[in-house]
Amino acid sequence: MLNFLAEKAEKGAVLQMKATWQEFKETRGTDRPVKSMECRFRQAIAPNIHLIKEFDTKTKVKMLFASSTPVDLNFLEEIKKIAFVDVDLEGRIIRYKSLEPDGLELEAPGGRFRAPLVRFSEEEDRDMMEFLVEKCKSRVEKHRQNFTELWNDYASTGRTIRQTQCLINRFRHSLAGNIHERNDLDVQTKVQILFATRTPVNGDFLEELRSEASVEVDEKGHIVWYDEHAPGGLTLYPLPGSDNHCKFTSKEDEEMLAYLVGKANTATQPYNLTELWKHYAESRKSPRHPNSFSGRFRYSLAPNIHKMKQFDVQTRVRLIFASSTPVNAQFLTELRDKADVELGKLGRIVWYKEFKEGGLELKVKEPGRKRKRAAKGKKCSRPRLTALLDVKEEPVWDEDEEEKKPDLTELHNAPILSPENIPDVEPNKDEKEKEEEEPPVKKSATDEYNELLAYLGIDKVVKIEEPDE
């Protein structure tokens, strides 16, 4: 896109950008919609044209002029050293004449742009700051404001003839960086302006703020949470909705863990985390959605529970158990030095018992089995022999009958039998003669199974419903 624009801008004429990107789509064979390319250029590429190292200054000027892109104020000062430059109220180049003989000359067609830009005066800067203070002081809700809407409001008051983008550029490049140094503003007002305008906070000023308040900033240095220590002090936090995806602060993480520790200390079974974080969000009246807390815990906090040295080992085990978090392999080795630990299929603790007397013991309660019932009007099919014998599970005995327990070792080790692998028993001579004299009698399914049970030494009687023939 940039190379194409550079080619089109070589003629030194103002371009109709929609037609330009339509031509790009047709000649380059891209599937991207024209509107998508327009947005991409306007929001991501155009504001950074002056920073592109692949192009020289002359080419950058042509691209800015041809695309009607407002020129960066620092770049404007740079090119004014080598040329006469006029810009309109929105910061777009309307005239450019190089100081070199036969150098680059550009001029917008008559009526295409507005009057040349007049430099900002001290009175204008002061009025812009007064407007910001008014907006911050008059707001009841302590959330972030939409930056563009903020300056749209200012432009619509009639206090300036400048366009919104021009005001935004002036604030970003000239006023924002010095807010913390202004003597006409108190600390609270400075914080409110920095927060509302998403201005990165100065490092020294941040340290000063943290002596009086809890302050969290994101990776760009923007204040995302501010809470003064003094009772009734200033509190600033993300706006629900648009700011829900704002980076979690360390304070939020600490509060989430403290809440979960309180729950885990009394938990006998793992929690339903969806319901848990829903209750947490409601009880704290947090602007974040419950799914936001759930995702934060699952992907950021849970994988690091085993490394949280602020909690003792027992508390970490409780947290891992209550949240059904898979156990880290290294931490599991450490645990098995002091306890019996059994994991489920997903690496979650299903059994934990410390070796020391009276130590921590946790066990996941297995859900009871539910027997399938046949559909109404339909007879049950013949049950499987392995299901009837159920020899893999040890029967439950009353404590009073502990001494009556039989030795089931041989039965546990015995192979599961089915009608296909029942061993042949050699009949004796008398039985052979009897079989020759009497015709064989067809036995019912009930008799067959009960004889087999008796053969295996299992004292159990089963009745099987025979299907109608």
Secondary structure, 3 states (H helix, E strand, C coil): CHHHHHHHHCCCCCCCHHHHHHHHHHHHCCCCCHHHHHHHHHHHHHHHHHHCCCCCHHHHHHHHHHCCCCCCHHHHHHHCCCEEEEEECCCCEEEEEECCCCCCEEECCCCCCCCECCCCCHHHHHHHHHHHHHHHHHCCCCCCCCHHHHHHHHHHCCCCCCCHHHHHHHHHHHHHHHHHHCCCCCHHHHHHHHHHCCCCCCHHHHHHHHCCEEEEECCCCCEEEEEECCCCCCEECCCCCCCCCCCCCHHHHHHHHHHHHHHHCCCCCCCCHHHHHHHHHHHHCCCCCHHHHHHHHHHHHHHHHHHCCCCCHHHHHHHHHHCCCCCCHHHHHHHCCCEEEEECCCCCEEEEEECCCCCCEEECCCCCCCCCCCCCCCCCCCCCHHHHHCCCCCCCCCHHHHHHCCCCHHHHHCCCCCHHHCCCCCCCHHHHHHHHHCCCCCCCHHHHHHHHHHHCCCCCCCCCCCCCC
